[in-house]
Amino acid sequence: PAPPRPLRGSCPPRQFLRRQQVLQLYRRILRAIREVPGAAERRSLTDWAREEFRRNKEATDEDAIRMMITQGNMQLRELQRTLKLAKS
């Protein structure tokens, strides 16, 4: 018998895990932005984050995606540091 066909929309495990990492980063960035004082600044940062993720949505090169995740995590840490300093 023929091997089972993959479900439509399914992806290999590595790609699935990478997608989960990207979505988790996106959510963490948006949560951090919610803590930014000032509606205009929050809106600007939210628009920036959405545009960055949208712009790179079609990326398929594994190394490039890993690099983007690393850069996103660095930017998130910087935002969190800035927010922490602003509160103190």
MOPAC internal coordinates of N, CA, C and O (Angstrom, degrees):
PM7 1SCF
backbone

  N    0.0000 0     0.00 0     0.00 0    0    0    0
  C    1.4519 1     0.00 0     0.00 0    1    0    0
  C    1.5257 1   110.95 1     0.00 0    2    1    0
  O    1.2310 1   121.22 1   -26.67 1    3    2    1
  N    1.3085 1   115.28 1   153.33 1    3    2    1
  C    1.4659 1   121.76 1  -179.96 1    5    3    2
  C    1.5300 1   109.59 1   -72.29 1    6    5    3
  O    1.2310 1   120.74 1   -31.28 1    7    6    5
  N    1.3483 1   116.19 1   148.72 1    7    6    5
  C    1.4798 1   118.23 1   177.78 1    9    7    6
  C    1.5280 1   110.15 1   -65.70 1   10    9    7
  O    1.2310 1   120.61 1   -27.78 1   11   10    9
  N    1.3110 1   116.44 1   152.22 1   11   10    9
  C    1.4739 1   118.79 1  -179.33 1   13   11   10
  C    1.5241 1   110.89 1   -62.22 1   14   13   11
  O    1.2310 1   121.17 1   -38.49 1   15   14   13
  N    1.3083 1   115.36 1   141.51 1   15   14   13
  C    1.4711 1   120.30 1   178.92 1   17   15   14
  C    1.5169 1   108.85 1   -80.74 1   18   17   15
  O    1.2310 1   120.32 1   -37.57 1   19   18   17
  N    1.3351 1   116.99 1   142.43 1   19   18   17
  C    1.4685 1   118.54 1   177.92 1   21   19   18
  C    1.5197 1   110.64 1   -66.18 1   22   21   19
  O    1.2310 1   121.21 1   -30.25 1   23   22   21
  N    1.3123 1   115.29 1   149.75 1   23   22   21
  C    1.4609 1   119.93 1   176.99 1   25   23   22
  C    1.5117 1   109.67 1   -65.25 1   26   25   23
  O    1.2310 1   120.71 1   -31.50 1   27   26   25
  N    1.3218 1   116.24 1   148.50 1   27   26   25
  C    1.4570 1   119.85 1   177.52 1   29   27   26
  C    1.5274 1   108.49 1   -64.01 1   30   29   27
  O    1.2310 1   120.95 1   -44.86 1   31   30   29
  N    1.3214 1   115.78 1   135.14 1   31   30   29
  C    1.4529 1   119.98 1   180.00 1   33   31   30
  C    1.5168 1   113.42 1    87.22 1   34   33   31
  O    1.2310 1   120.34 1   173.38 1   35   34   33
  N    1.3304 1   116.96 1    -6.62 1   35   34   33
  C    1.4621 1   117.98 1   179.11 1   37   35   34
  C    1.5229 1   109.23 1   -82.97 1   38   37   35
  O    1.2310 1   120.98 1   -21.77 1   39   38   37
  N    1.3176 1   115.72 1   158.23 1   39   38   37
  C    1.4527 1   120.08 1  -178.79 1   41   39   38
  C    1.5197 1   108.90 1  -138.77 1   42   41   39
  O    1.2310 1   120.40 1   -17.18 1   43   42   41
  N    1.3191 1   116.84 1   162.82 1   43   42   41
  C    1.4628 1   119.54 1   179.28 1   45   43   42
  C    1.5251 1   111.13 1   -58.58 1   46   45   43
  O    1.2310 1   119.89 1   -26.30 1   47   46   45
  N    1.3424 1   117.82 1   153.70 1   47   46   45
  C    1.4722 1   121.01 1  -176.54 1   49   47   46
  C    1.5270 1   114.08 1   -53.92 1   50   49   47
  O    1.2310 1   119.74 1   138.05 1   51   50   49
  N    1.3240 1   118.11 1   -41.95 1   51   50   49
  C    1.4719 1   120.24 1  -179.34 1   53   51   50
  C    1.5190 1   110.63 1   -62.76 1   54   53   51
  O    1.2310 1   120.84 1   136.70 1   55   54   53
  N    1.3206 1   116.01 1   -43.30 1   55   54   53
  C    1.4670 1   120.87 1   179.87 1   57   55   54
  C    1.5380 1   109.88 1   -66.37 1   58   57   55
  O    1.2310 1   120.65 1   141.96 1   59   58   57
  N    1.3190 1   116.36 1   -38.04 1   59   58   57
  C    1.4661 1   120.98 1   178.23 1   61   59   58
  C    1.5249 1   110.29 1   -62.06 1   62   61   59
  O    1.2310 1   120.39 1   134.09 1   63   62   61
  N    1.3334 1   116.86 1   -45.91 1   63   62   61
  C    1.4644 1   120.86 1   179.77 1   65   63   62
  C    1.5236 1   111.59 1   -64.77 1   66   65   63
  O    1.2310 1   120.27 1   140.19 1   67   66   65
  N    1.3238 1   117.09 1   -39.81 1   67   66   65
  C    1.4643 1   120.94 1   178.78 1   69   67   66
  C    1.5269 1   109.21 1   -63.56 1   70   69   67
  O    1.2310 1   120.60 1   138.00 1   71   70   69
  N    1.3248 1   116.46 1   -42.00 1   71   70   69
  C    1.4658 1   120.60 1   178.66 1   73   71   70
  C    1.5260 1   110.41 1   -61.29 1   74   73   71
  O    1.2310 1   120.59 1   138.95 1   75   74   73
  N    1.3323 1   116.48 1   -41.05 1   75   74   73
  C    1.4620 1   120.57 1   177.88 1   77   75   74
  C    1.5267 1   110.75 1   -62.40 1   78   77   75
  O    1.2310 1   120.24 1   139.77 1   79   78   77
  N    1.3278 1   117.14 1   -40.23 1   79   78   77
  C    1.4664 1   121.11 1   177.51 1   81   79   78
  C    1.5244 1   110.79 1   -61.12 1   82   81   79
  O    1.2310 1   120.79 1   135.65 1   83   82   81
  N    1.3150 1   116.10 1   -44.35 1   83   82   81
  C    1.4680 1   120.94 1  -178.52 1   85   83   82
  C    1.5316 1   110.14 1   -64.48 1   86   85   83
  O    1.2310 1   120.42 1   133.90 1   87   86   85
  N    1.3183 1   116.81 1   -46.10 1   87   86   85
  C    1.4629 1   120.07 1  -179.71 1   89   87   86
  C    1.5272 1   111.34 1   -63.94 1   90   89   87
  O    1.2310 1   120.80 1   140.62 1   91   90   89
  N    1.3284 1   116.08 1   -39.38 1   91   90   89
  C    1.4655 1   119.99 1   178.38 1   93   91   90
  C    1.5323 1   110.36 1   -63.74 1   94   93   91
  O    1.2310 1   120.13 1   137.17 1   95   94   93
  N    1.3241 1   117.35 1   -42.83 1   95   94   93
  C    1.4652 1   121.59 1   177.88 1   97   95   94
  C    1.5277 1   109.97 1   -61.50 1   98   97   95
  O    1.2310 1   120.45 1   134.76 1   99   98   97
  N    1.3220 1   116.74 1   -45.24 1   99   98   97
  C    1.4660 1   121.83 1  -179.77 1  101   99   98
  C    1.5308 1   110.55 1   -57.75 1  102  101   99
  O    1.2310 1   120.80 1   132.22 1  103  102  101
  N    1.3331 1   116.08 1   -47.78 1  103  102  101
  C    1.4646 1   120.38 1  -179.96 1  105  103  102
  C    1.5271 1   111.41 1   -63.90 1  106  105  103
  O    1.2310 1   120.14 1   138.68 1  107  106  105
  N    1.3269 1   117.33 1   -41.32 1  107  106  105
  C    1.4691 1   120.83 1   179.77 1  109  107  106
  C    1.5320 1   110.78 1   -63.96 1  110  109  107
  O    1.2310 1   120.42 1   140.74 1  111  110  109
  N    1.3262 1   116.79 1   -39.26 1  111  110  109
  C    1.4646 1   120.43 1   178.59 1  113  111  110
  C    1.5276 1   109.94 1   -64.74 1  114  113  111
  O    1.2310 1   120.32 1   133.55 1  115  114  113
  N    1.3297 1   116.99 1   -46.45 1  115  114  113
  C    1.4678 1   119.53 1  -179.54 1  117  115  114
  C    1.5291 1   111.54 1   -63.72 1  118  117  115
  O    1.2310 1   120.14 1   143.37 1  119  118  117
  N    1.3386 1   117.34 1   -36.63 1  119  118  117
  C    1.4669 1   120.26 1   177.23 1  121  119  118
  C    1.5309 1   110.86 1   -64.64 1  122  121  119
  O    1.2310 1   120.78 1   137.92 1  123  122  121
  N    1.3189 1   116.12 1   -42.08 1  123  122  121
  C    1.4687 1   120.03 1   179.53 1  125  123  122
  C    1.5325 1   109.90 1   -64.42 1  126  125  123
  O    1.2310 1   120.64 1   140.21 1  127  126  125
  N    1.3159 1   116.38 1   -39.79 1  127  126  125
  C    1.4699 1   120.34 1  -178.85 1  129  127  126
  C    1.5315 1   110.55 1   -63.17 1  130  129  127
  O    1.2310 1   119.91 1   148.22 1  131  130  129
  N    1.3147 1   117.77 1   -31.78 1  131  130  129
  C    1.4692 1   121.00 1   179.11 1  133  131  130
  C    1.5232 1   111.92 1   -58.85 1  134  133  131
  O    1.2310 1   120.33 1   155.69 1  135  134  133
  N    1.3304 1   116.98 1   -24.31 1  135  134  133
  C    1.4650 1   120.93 1  -178.56 1  137  135  134
  C    1.5333 1   113.17 1   -86.45 1  138  137  135
  O    1.2310 1   120.35 1   174.16 1  139  138  137
  N    1.3195 1   116.93 1    -5.84 1  139  138  137
  C    1.4667 1   120.68 1  -179.88 1  141  139  138
  C    1.5225 1   109.14 1   -69.94 1  142  141  139
  O    1.2310 1   120.78 1   -52.10 1  143  142  141
  N    1.3549 1   116.12 1   127.90 1  143  142  141
  C    1.4690 1   117.64 1   177.76 1  145  143  142
  C    1.5319 1   110.09 1   -73.11 1  146  145  143
  O    1.2310 1   121.04 1   -36.67 1  147  146  145
  N    1.2979 1   115.61 1   143.33 1  147  146  145
  C    1.4649 1   119.99 1   178.16 1  149  147  146
  C    1.5128 1   111.88 1    94.84 1  150  149  147
  O    1.2310 1   121.14 1   -63.26 1  151  150  149
  N    1.3084 1   115.42 1   116.74 1  151  150  149
  C    1.4666 1   121.77 1  -177.45 1  153  151  150
  C    1.5242 1   112.22 1   -60.70 1  154  153  151
  O    1.2310 1   120.22 1   139.56 1  155  154  153
  N    1.3347 1   117.18 1   -40.44 1  155  154  153
  C    1.4739 1   120.07 1  -177.81 1  157  155  154
  C    1.5266 1   110.84 1   -65.21 1  158  157  155
  O    1.2310 1   120.50 1   138.76 1  159  158  157
  N    1.3340 1   116.65 1   -41.24 1  159  158  157
  C    1.4673 1   120.51 1   179.02 1  161  159  158
  C    1.5173 1   110.88 1   -66.15 1  162  161  159
  O    1.2310 1   120.88 1   137.37 1  163  162  161
  N    1.3476 1   115.93 1   -42.63 1  163  162  161
  C    1.4724 1   119.88 1   178.11 1  165  163  162
  C    1.5209 1   110.74 1   -59.69 1  166  165  163
  O    1.2310 1   121.09 1   133.91 1  167  166  165
  N    1.3362 1   115.52 1   -46.09 1  167  166  165
  C    1.4739 1   120.53 1  -178.69 1  169  167  166
  C    1.5276 1   110.91 1   -62.11 1  170  169  167
  O    1.2310 1   121.14 1   136.51 1  171  170  169
  N    1.3191 1   115.43 1   -43.49 1  171  170  169
  C    1.4611 1   120.32 1   179.94 1  173  171  170
  C    1.5290 1   111.41 1   -62.19 1  174  173  171
  O    1.2310 1   120.49 1   134.75 1  175  174  173
  N    1.3368 1   116.66 1   -45.25 1  175  174  173
  C    1.4697 1   120.37 1   179.37 1  177  175  174
  C    1.5273 1   111.84 1   -67.51 1  178  177  175
  O    1.2310 1   120.61 1   142.10 1  179  178  177
  N    1.3220 1   116.44 1   -37.90 1  179  178  177
  C    1.4762 1   120.03 1   177.91 1  181  179  178
  C    1.5218 1   110.08 1   -63.71 1  182  181  179
  O    1.2310 1   120.63 1   134.98 1  183  182  181
  N    1.3295 1   116.39 1   -45.02 1  183  182  181
  C    1.4700 1   120.31 1   178.15 1  185  183  182
  C    1.5217 1   110.63 1   -61.14 1  186  185  183
  O    1.2310 1   120.53 1   137.69 1  187  186  185
  N    1.3290 1   116.59 1   -42.31 1  187  186  185
  C    1.4667 1   121.38 1   179.48 1  189  187  186
  C    1.5383 1   110.15 1   -60.79 1  190  189  187
  O    1.2310 1   120.50 1   131.30 1  191  190  189
  N    1.3394 1   116.65 1   -48.70 1  191  190  189
  C    1.4661 1   120.64 1  -178.18 1  193  191  190
  C    1.5297 1   110.68 1   -61.33 1  194  193  191
  O    1.2310 1   120.76 1   132.72 1  195  194  193
  N    1.3140 1   116.16 1   -47.28 1  195  194  193
  C    1.4706 1   119.73 1  -179.84 1  197  195  194
  C    1.5230 1   111.25 1   -59.76 1  198  197  195
  O    1.2310 1   120.78 1   136.39 1  199  198  197
  N    1.3227 1   116.11 1   -43.61 1  199  198  197
  C    1.4617 1   120.12 1  -179.03 1  201  199  198
  C    1.5294 1   111.62 1   -64.69 1  202  201  199
  O    1.2310 1   120.24 1   138.18 1  203  202  201
  N    1.3256 1   117.14 1   -41.82 1  203  202  201
  C    1.4679 1   120.88 1   179.05 1  205  203  202
  C    1.5256 1   110.76 1   -60.66 1  206  205  203
  O    1.2310 1   120.40 1   132.93 1  207  206  205
  N    1.3206 1   116.83 1   -47.07 1  207  206  205
  C    1.4666 1   120.04 1  -179.01 1  209  207  206
  C    1.5290 1   110.58 1   -68.11 1  210  209  207
  O    1.2310 1   120.40 1   140.19 1  211  210  209
  N    1.3139 1   116.84 1   -39.81 1  211  210  209
  C    1.4663 1   120.88 1   178.61 1  213  211  210
  C    1.5309 1   111.03 1   -63.55 1  214  213  211
  O    1.2310 1   121.07 1   137.65 1  215  214  213
  N    1.3276 1   115.55 1   -42.35 1  215  214  213
  C    1.4666 1   121.08 1  -178.09 1  217  215  214
  C    1.5315 1   111.75 1   -63.31 1  218  217  215
  O    1.2310 1   120.57 1   147.59 1  219  218  217
  N    1.3194 1   116.52 1   -32.41 1  219  218  217
  C    1.4612 1   120.76 1  -177.55 1  221  219  218
  C    1.5238 1   113.47 1  -101.75 1  222  221  219
  O    1.2310 1   120.76 1  -169.21 1  223  222  221
  N    1.2970 1   116.16 1    10.79 1  223  222  221
  C    1.4674 1   122.31 1  -176.25 1  225  223  222
  C    1.5328 1   113.45 1   -57.22 1  226  225  223
  O    1.2310 1   120.08 1   143.62 1  227  226  225
  N    1.3039 1   117.45 1   -36.38 1  227  226  225
  C    1.4625 1   121.48 1  -174.99 1  229  227  226
  C    1.5293 1   113.56 1   -90.32 1  230  229  227
  O    1.2310 1   120.06 1  -175.14 1  231  230  229
  N    1.3259 1   117.50 1     4.86 1  231  230  229
  C    1.4672 1   120.54 1  -179.09 1  233  231  230
  C    1.5292 1   110.00 1   -62.19 1  234  233  231
  O    1.2310 1   120.79 1   -42.46 1  235  234  233
  N    1.3317 1   116.10 1   137.54 1  235  234  233
  C    1.4671 1   120.57 1   179.90 1  237  235  234
  C    1.5250 1   112.59 1  -125.79 1  238  237  235
  O    1.2310 1   120.07 1   162.11 1  239  238  237
  N    1.3244 1   117.47 1   -17.89 1  239  238  237
  C    1.4568 1   120.59 1  -178.87 1  241  239  238
  C    1.5283 1   109.18 1   -69.24 1  242  241  239
  O    1.2310 1   120.85 1   -61.98 1  243  242  241
  N    1.3185 1   115.98 1   118.02 1  243  242  241
  C    1.4662 1   122.60 1  -174.91 1  245  243  242
  C    1.5341 1   112.04 1   -57.36 1  246  245  243
  O    1.2310 1   120.21 1   136.28 1  247  246  245
  N    1.3238 1   117.21 1   -43.72 1  247  246  245
  C    1.4665 1   120.25 1  -179.70 1  249  247  246
  C    1.5221 1   111.15 1   -65.41 1  250  249  247
  O    1.2310 1   120.32 1   138.39 1  251  250  249
  N    1.3168 1   116.99 1   -41.61 1  251  250  249
  C    1.4657 1   121.18 1   179.40 1  253  251  250
  C    1.5275 1   110.27 1   -64.15 1  254  253  251
  O    1.2310 1   120.23 1   139.17 1  255  254  253
  N    1.3095 1   117.16 1   -40.83 1  255  254  253
  C    1.4659 1   121.02 1   179.91 1  257  255  254
  C    1.5278 1   110.19 1   -65.03 1  258  257  255
  O    1.2310 1   120.64 1   136.05 1  259  258  257
  N    1.3334 1   116.38 1   -43.95 1  259  258  257
  C    1.4678 1   120.36 1   177.33 1  261  259  258
  C    1.5302 1   110.85 1   -59.00 1  262  261  259
  O    1.2310 1   120.92 1   137.00 1  263  262  261
  N    1.3358 1   115.85 1   -43.00 1  263  262  261
  C    1.4563 1   120.74 1   179.70 1  265  263  262
  C    1.5369 1   110.44 1   -63.63 1  266  265  263
  O    1.2310 1   120.22 1   137.62 1  267  266  265
  N    1.3294 1   117.19 1   -42.38 1  267  266  265
  C    1.4657 1   120.62 1   179.44 1  269  267  266
  C    1.5298 1   111.13 1   -64.26 1  270  269  267
  O    1.2310 1   120.36 1   141.63 1  271  270  269
  N    1.3253 1   116.91 1   -38.37 1  271  270  269
  C    1.4680 1   120.72 1   177.74 1  273  271  270
  C    1.5299 1   109.45 1   -63.97 1  274  273  271
  O    1.2310 1   120.57 1   136.27 1  275  274  273
  N    1.3223 1   116.52 1   -43.73 1  275  274  273
  C    1.4704 1   120.80 1   178.96 1  277  275  274
  C    1.5246 1   110.38 1   -61.37 1  278  277  275
  O    1.2310 1   120.34 1   134.44 1  279  278  277
  N    1.3326 1   116.96 1   -45.56 1  279  278  277
  C    1.4676 1   120.84 1   178.94 1  281  279  278
  C    1.5298 1   110.95 1   -63.50 1  282  281  279
  O    1.2310 1   120.49 1   138.94 1  283  282  281
  N    1.3131 1   116.66 1   -41.06 1  283  282  281
  C    1.4642 1   120.84 1   178.71 1  285  283  282
  C    1.5195 1   111.77 1   -62.38 1  286  285  283
  O    1.2310 1   120.76 1   138.79 1  287  286  285
  N    1.3410 1   116.15 1   -41.21 1  287  286  285
  C    1.4664 1   119.97 1   177.75 1  289  287  286
  C    1.5264 1   111.30 1   -65.35 1  290  289  287
  O    1.2310 1   120.38 1   142.12 1  291  290  289
  N    1.3225 1   116.89 1   -37.88 1  291  290  289
  C    1.4702 1   120.56 1   177.60 1  293  291  290
  C    1.5268 1   110.10 1   -64.78 1  294  293  291
  O    1.2310 1   120.10 1   136.94 1  295  294  293
  N    1.3239 1   117.41 1   -43.06 1  295  294  293
  C    1.4585 1   120.90 1   179.23 1  297  295  294
  C    1.5312 1   111.00 1   -65.76 1  298  297  295
  O    1.2310 1   120.64 1   142.39 1  299  298  297
  N    1.3323 1   116.39 1   -37.61 1  299  298  297
  C    1.4608 1   120.48 1   177.23 1  301  299  298
  C    1.5248 1   110.23 1   -63.37 1  302  301  299
  O    1.2310 1   120.22 1   133.99 1  303  302  301
  N    1.3237 1   117.19 1   -46.01 1  303  302  301
  C    1.4670 1   120.38 1   178.85 1  305  303  302
  C    1.5246 1   111.11 1   -60.86 1  306  305  303
  O    1.2310 1   120.57 1   139.85 1  307  306  305
  N    1.3211 1   116.51 1   -40.15 1  307  306  305
  C    1.4635 1   120.46 1   178.52 1  309  307  306
  C    1.5289 1   110.71 1   -63.59 1  310  309  307
  O    1.2310 1   120.03 1   137.09 1  311  310  309
  N    1.3273 1   117.55 1   -42.91 1  311  310  309
  C    1.4581 1   121.61 1   177.56 1  313  311  310
  C    1.5280 1   110.07 1   -62.15 1  314  313  311
  O    1.2310 1   120.37 1   135.29 1  315  314  313
  N    1.3270 1   116.89 1   -44.71 1  315  314  313
  C    1.4636 1   120.63 1   179.89 1  317  315  314
  C    1.5303 1   111.21 1   -63.00 1  318  317  315
  O    1.2310 1   120.54 1   139.46 1  319  318  317
  N    1.3330 1   116.57 1   -40.54 1  319  318  317
  C    1.4700 1   120.84 1   177.18 1  321  319  318
  C    1.5299 1   110.92 1   -62.05 1  322  321  319
  O    1.2310 1   120.76 1   135.08 1  323  322  321
  N    1.3130 1   116.15 1   -44.92 1  323  322  321
  C    1.4593 1   121.41 1  -179.98 1  325  323  322
  C    1.5263 1   110.75 1   -62.31 1  326  325  323
  O    1.2310 1   120.41 1   137.00 1  327  326  325
  N    1.3343 1   116.82 1   -43.00 1  327  326  325
  C    1.4591 1   120.72 1   179.24 1  329  327  326
  C    1.5233 1   110.87 1   -64.52 1  330  329  327
  O    1.2310 1   120.67 1   139.82 1  331  330  329
  N    1.3261 1   116.33 1   -40.18 1  331  330  329
  C    1.4538 1   120.68 1   179.74 1  333  331  330
  C    1.5370 1   110.35 1   -63.79 1  334  333  331
  O    1.2310 1   120.41 1   137.50 1  335  334  333
  N    1.3253 1   116.82 1   -42.50 1  335  334  333
  C    1.4639 1   121.07 1   178.40 1  337  335  334
  C    1.5324 1   110.72 1   -64.86 1  338  337  335
  O    1.2310 1   120.44 1   140.61 1  339  338  337
  N    1.3182 1   116.76 1   -39.39 1  339  338  337
  C    1.4655 1   120.70 1  -178.74 1  341  339  338
  C    1.5277 1   111.35 1   -65.58 1  342  341  339
  O    1.2310 1   120.49 1   148.99 1  343  342  341
  N    1.3238 1   116.66 1   -31.01 1  343  342  341
  C    1.4696 1   120.65 1  -178.89 1  345  343  342
  C    1.5225 1   111.59 1   -79.03 1  346  345  343
  O    1.2310 1   120.14 1   157.03 1  347  346  345
  N    1.3267 1   117.33 1   -22.97 1  347  346  345
  C    1.4735 1   119.18 1  -175.91 1  349  347  346
  C    1.5140 1   112.52 1   -89.22 1  350  349  347
  O    1.2310 1   120.10 1   180.00 1  351  350  349

